[in-house]
Amino acid sequence: MNRIRTRWRIVWLLAVLLLASCAAAPQMAQSEAPAAEMPRTEGGESTALAYDGNDNLNAGIERKVIGRASLSLVVADTESAAQAIEQTVAQAGGFVANANFYKSGPSTGQALAGSMTLRVPAEGLDALLAQLEELALSVESRTISREDVTDQYTDLTARLTNLQATERELLALLTEVRERPGATAEEILQVHARMSEIRGELEVVQGRRNMLDNLIGLATVEVNLTPDALNRPIVEAGWQPTGVARSALRGLVNALQWLGSAAIWLLIFFLPLALVAAIPVVVLIWVLRWLIRRTRQRREESAPEE
C-alpha cells in the first residue's frame, strides 16, 4: 500500500508541474508579440507596460531598453579616424566588435574606406555619438533606435523563478524517493527525467535573459567611414581654382614620386647590376689590348734583324 501511495503521489506531483509549465507557455507567447502593438507616447517612443495599462503597477519598474545607432561619416583619413574611434570607444568603456576596411579602385588613388561595429555602454550612447561626429569632416547620416523589452524581460524573469522553484521541488522529491525503503528504480527515473526537462528549459530561459542583459547593457553602433577623396563629385560644377590646384599638386607629387622611385631603382638595382655586368667586358678589353701590345712589340723586335 505504501508503494502504491508513493507512486500515486509522484504521478500527481508530475501532473501539477506539467500543468504549471503549460500555463507559463502562453505568457511567453504573449511577451514575444510584435513591438508594433505597444502603445506609444506623443514623442513616438514605445511605452510598453510590464503587466497592463495600470500606471500604479508600473511605477517602480525599471525600463529595459535596447539601444542601436548608425553613423555615416566623411573623414580626411580613414586609418587615423579608425584609430581615434577605437581610442574614444575604449575610454567610454566599450570595445570594437567588428571592423572591415577596403581600398577603392586606382581612379581614386586607392583611398581606404570601411565600417566598424562598436559596443558601448547604453547610458553613454548619446555622448559617444557626439564625440564620434567631432572626428569627421561631415556627417552624412545618423540614426538612433531604442526598443523597449521590459515586458519580455519581466516574463523571462518570472518564468526563470518558477522553473528554479520547480527544480528545487523535484530535487526534494527525488531525495525523498531515494531515501524511501520501498522505492523502485522506475520511480526514481520518472522524477529524474522530469528534473532533466526542467533543467533544460531553465538553461534556455537563462540564456535568453543573458542575451537581453548583454543587449540592454551595451548599445550597438554601426559606423561607416568614407574618405573625403571618395566623397568628391565625379564632375565638378563650373571652374574651381582650388580643385584645379589640388589636382596640379597631386600630379606634381605623383611626378616627384615617380622620379624618386626611378632614382632609387637606378642607384640600388641598375647601377650594381651594370657594374657586375661590366667586369667581364673590362677584363676582355684589357686582354685584347695586352695581346695587341704584345704583338706590336714582337714586330718591332724582329724588324732590325731583316
ZAVO-930482 format. One record per residue (C-alpha): residue in one letter; x, y, z. Coordinates in steps of 0.02 Angstrom, whole numbers, padded with zeros to 5 digits, always signed. Layout:
<nodes>
aXYZ
...
</nodes>
This chain:
<nodes>
m+00000+00000+00000
n+00141+00121+00040
r+00219+00087-00129
i+00054+00120-00218
r+00027+00282-00122
t+00203+00338-00164
r+00176+00306-00349
w+00011+00400-00349
r+00094+00545-00259
i+00233+00553-00390
v+00109+00547-00533
w+00003+00683-00452
l+00153+00797-00424
l+00215+00772-00602
a+00042+00815-00669
v+00038+00976-00566
l+00212+01026-00631
l+00159+00989-00810
l+00005+01099-00793
a+00112+01239-00719
s+00230+01231-00868
c+00086+01235-00991
a+00013+01387-00902
a+00180+01480-00917
a+00191+01449-01105
p+00052+01570-01156
q+00137+01706-01053
m+00295+01684-01155
a+00199+01687-01318
q+00116+01849-01264
s+00284+01926-01217
e+00352+01889-01392
a+00213+01988-01478
p+00272+02118-01607
a+00330+02283-01537
a+00212+02373-01656
e+00065+02331-01544
m+00139+02426-01397
p+00062+02597-01358
r+00166+02750-01397
t+00180+02923-01322
e+00167+03086-01416
g+00355+03087-01446
g+00343+02921-01539
e+00441+02815-01413
s+00372+02649-01355
t+00294+02647-01181
a+00254+02462-01164
l+00196+02417-00988
a+00267+02268-00899
y+00098+02199-00842
d-00052+02301-00901
g-00112+02479-00926
n-00116+02521-00741
d+00018+02653-00706
n+00022+02605-00522
l+00085+02432-00565
n+00224+02502-00673
a+00280+02646-00564
g+00428+02554-00484
i+00481+02452-00636
e+00650+02487-00716
r+00630+02502-00903
k+00733+02380-01007
v+00785+02463-01171
i+00896+02402-01312
g+00988+02545-01397
r+01052+02542-01577
a+01130+02679-01683
s+01213+02702-01852
l+01328+02840-01915
s+01393+02879-02089
l+01546+02992-02076
v+01658+03077-02204
v+01837+03085-02139
a+02002+03156-02201
d+02098+02995-02171
t+02010+02830-02136
e+02153+02746-02043
s+02180+02893-01925
a+01993+02909-01895
a+01978+02722-01855
q+02118+02735-01727
a+02036+02887-01647
i+01867+02798-01641
e+01946+02645-01559
q+02026+02755-01425
t+01865+02850-01395
v+01764+02690-01376
a+01894+02615-01256
q+01888+02772-01148
a+01698+02758-01142
g+01709+02579-01077
g+01663+02492-01241
f+01753+02394-01375
v+01761+02367-01563
a+01662+02209-01603
n+01699+02208-01790
a+01797+02309-01918
n+01802+02295-02107
f+01914+02405-02216
y+01946+02402-02403
k+02031+02506-02538
s+01939+02581-02685
g+01994+02574-02865
p+02150+02657-02938
s+02047+02802-03007
t+02030+02871-02830
g+02210+02840-02777
q+02173+02679-02680
a+02078+02775-02545
l+02040+02673-02389
a+01858+02655-02334
g+01769+02539-02213
s+01647+02508-02073
m+01656+02470-01886
t+01536+02389-01763
l+01550+02462-01588
r+01480+02401-01421
v+01468+02541-01294
p+01380+02566-01126
a+01199+02611-01159
e+01196+02757-01036
g+01335+02847-01131
l+01268+02818-01308
d+01219+02999-01347
a+01383+03070-01280
l+01484+02945-01380
l+01392+02985-01541
a+01432+03170-01515
q+01617+03129-01492
l+01620+03021-01649
e+01540+03159-01751
e+01677+03280-01697
l+01806+03166-01779
a+01726+03183-01950
l+01731+03317-02084
s+01544+03296-02107
v+01403+03181-02050
e+01307+03104-02194
s+01176+03016-02087
r+01133+02975-01906
t+01004+02850-01845
i+00957+02804-01665
s+00829+02674-01612
r+00779+02615-01438
e+00673+02458-01415
d+00579+02433-01251
v+00590+02249-01198
t+00528+02270-01020
d+00380+02151-01045
q+00489+02015-01120
y+00622+02034-00987
t+00493+02028-00846
d+00411+01872-00914
l+00580+01786-00934
t+00624+01829-00755
a+00457+01763-00691
r+00474+01602-00790
l+00653+01581-00729
t+00594+01598-00548
n+00456+01470-00574
l+00574+01346-00656
q+00700+01365-00516
a+00564+01334-00387
t+00505+01180-00484
e+00683+01115-00493
r+00701+01132-00305
e+00537+01038-00275
l+00590+00899-00393
l+00759+00887-00309
a+00673+00870-00139
l+00555+00738-00211
l+00700+00643-00288
t+00789+00642-00121
e+00631+00581-00034
v+00603+00442-00160
r+00783+00383-00149
e+00776+00376+00041
r+00611+00282+00043
p+00642+00096+00079
g+00515+00031-00047
a+00563+00149-00190
t+00592+00068-00360
a+00711+00118-00499
e+00561+00164-00609
e+00500+00293-00484
i+00673+00370-00468
l+00694+00378-00658
q+00524+00463-00680
v+00571+00603-00561
h+00746+00616-00634
a+00679+00627-00813
r+00559+00768-00766
m+00700+00855-00675
s+00809+00846-00831
e+00670+00927-00934
i+00653+01069-00809
r+00841+01098-00810
g+00841+01106-01000
e+00701+01236-01001
l+00789+01332-00863
e+00951+01343-00964
v+00858+01404-01118
v+00767+01541-01021
q+00927+01590-00930
g+01019+01603-01096
r+00885+01714-01171
r+00887+01829-01021
n+01077+01838-01025
m+01067+01889-01208
l+00944+02027-01164
d+01057+02085-01023
n+01200+02100-01146
l+01097+02196-01274
i+01023+02310-01140
g+01189+02349-01055
l+01289+02379-01215
a+01217+02477-01361
t+01269+02433-01538
v+01336+02570-01652
e+01370+02543-01838
v+01495+02670-01908
n+01530+02689-02094
l+01689+02785-02138
t+01707+02867-02309
p+01867+02962-02354
d+01849+03137-02424
a+01927+03080-02589
l+01781+02962-02621
n+01653+03090-02567
r+01702+03215-02701
p+01586+03230-02853
i+01645+03150-03015
v+01608+03308-03114
e+01632+03474-03027
a+01507+03610-03070
g+01596+03755-03150
w+01780+03802-03142
q+01851+03787-02967
p+02029+03851-02948
t+02052+03759-02783
g+02006+03595-02864
v+02123+03626-03009
a+02262+03674-02889
r+02238+03517-02788
s+02240+03413-02948
a+02400+03500-03003
l+02480+03469-02833
r+02429+03287-02839
g+02505+03274-03013
l+02665+03357-02954
v+02677+03241-02805
n+02648+03090-02918
a+02782+03150-03038
l+02907+03179-02898
q+02866+03009-02826
w+02898+02930-02996
l+03064+03021-03015
g+03115+02972-02839
s+03068+02792-02870
a+03166+02792-03034
a+03321+02864-02947
i+03309+02733-02808
w+03295+02593-02935
l+03442+02664-03033
l+03556+02677-02881
i+03506+02517-02792
f+03464+02399-02935
f+03528+02452-03107
l+03696+02527-03055
p+03759+02374-02959
l+03692+02262-03097
a+03784+02366-03228
l+03945+02357-03127
v+03933+02169-03113
a+03897+02153-03300
a+04042+02271-03344
i+04175+02166-03256
p+04189+02031-03394
v+04190+02166-03529
v+04330+02262-03444
v+04432+02103-03424
l+04406+02058-03607
i+04459+02231-03666
w+04613+02226-03555
v+04663+02055-03626
l+04638+02115-03806
r+04742+02271-03776
w+04879+02166-03695
l+04881+02049-03845
i+04891+02195-03966
r+05036+02274-03871
r+05124+02106-03863
t+05105+02081-04050
r+05173+02256-04088
q+05324+02228-03976
r+05367+02067-04067
r+05353+02152-04234
e+05466+02295-04180
e+05596+02173-04112
s+05601+02072-04272
a+05610+02223-04393
p+05801+02268-04374
e+05855+02088-04399
e+05786+02090-04577
</nodes>
